[in-house]
């Protein structure tokens, strides 16, 4: 099957429009970040309400990598988009369809590899609940896919042109600052393993959609 040239063209136009928006004002990253937060982790709250007839549990025993950790994913993604918009890299392979396909393939494998042992910790119905499936797709695939897709060219390019790092260092400081906080949340979660009750609070096994209440 050949690559749809029209589809690629539309995606390039949409990306160019987004980059133009990000460079039009030094504050235009804020609405972009808010939109991403509405998508994630906002989507989790919507899925829980509609498909599981519940509110997302945020109390003791909830994963801190999820809340507030997942808010940092949006910061990383928008920061890398700002980098790419303001300081584009001069790499032939960056942002080509082949590059994005490779990134997608890598994270499909990663998602499957991470989900199998993670899901085994839950009862079967919890592991396949709408919120768990949504969380795993966004958290193990989509967000890392976007972070790597936009961030890897920016990470590689200073090795080709060190002056590029002089332009982007403030944005990289934000990226690594958020990473330090997220790492702290990972350490916290690892130091406070969830109980069976905690696991069921995160993803209940008695879920049902609101139309079956």
Residue pairs with C-beta under 8 A, 6 or more apart in sequence:
3 97
8 97
15 95
18 32
18 81
18 85
19 81
19 84
19 85
20 85
21 28
21 32
22 28
22 29
22 32
22 81
22 82
22 85
22 86
23 85
23 86
29 78
29 79
29 81
29 82
32 78
32 81
33 74
33 75
33 78
36 74
36 77
36 78
37 71
37 74
40 70
40 73
40 74
40 138
40 142
40 143
41 66
41 67
41 70
41 71
41 138
43 134
43 138
44 56
44 66
44 131
44 134
44 135
44 138
45 55
45 56
47 130
47 131
47 134
48 54
48 55
48 56
48 130
48 131
49 55
49 210
50 209
50 210
51 130
51 131
51 207
51 209
51 210
52 129
52 130
52 131
52 204
52 207
52 208
52 209
53 207
53 208
53 209
53 210
53 212
53 213
54 204
54 207
56 67
56 131
57 201
57 202
58 67
59 201
61 194
61 195
61 197
61 198
61 201
61 202
62 198
62 201
62 202
63 69
63 189
63 194
63 202
64 185
64 188
64 189
65 182
65 185
65 186
65 189
66 135
66 139
66 202
68 185
69 182
69 185
69 186
70 138
70 139
70 143
72 178
72 179
72 181
72 182
73 139
73 143
73 147
75 174
75 178
76 147
76 151
76 175
76 178
76 179
77 143
77 146
77 147
77 150
79 171
79 174
79 175
79 178
80 146
80 147
80 150
80 151
80 154
80 175
81 150
82 171
83 150
83 151
83 154
83 168
83 171
84 95
84 150
84 153
84 154
86 167
87 154
87 164
87 167
87 168
89 153
89 154
89 156
89 157
89 164
90 157
90 160
90 161
91 153
91 156
91 157
91 160
93 99
94 153
95 153
99 149
100 149
103 145
103 148
103 149
103 152
104 145
106 148
107 140
107 141
107 144
107 145
107 148
108 141
110 140
110 141
110 144
111 136
111 137
111 140
111 141
114 136
114 140
115 136
115 140
118 136
119 127
119 128
119 132
119 136
120 127
121 199
122 132
122 199
122 203
122 205
123 200
123 205
124 205
125 205
125 206
125 207
126 132
126 199
126 200
126 203
126 204
126 205
127 203
129 203
129 204
129 205
129 207
130 207
131 203
131 207
132 203
135 203
151 175
154 168
157 164
158 164
158 165
158 168
165 172
194 202
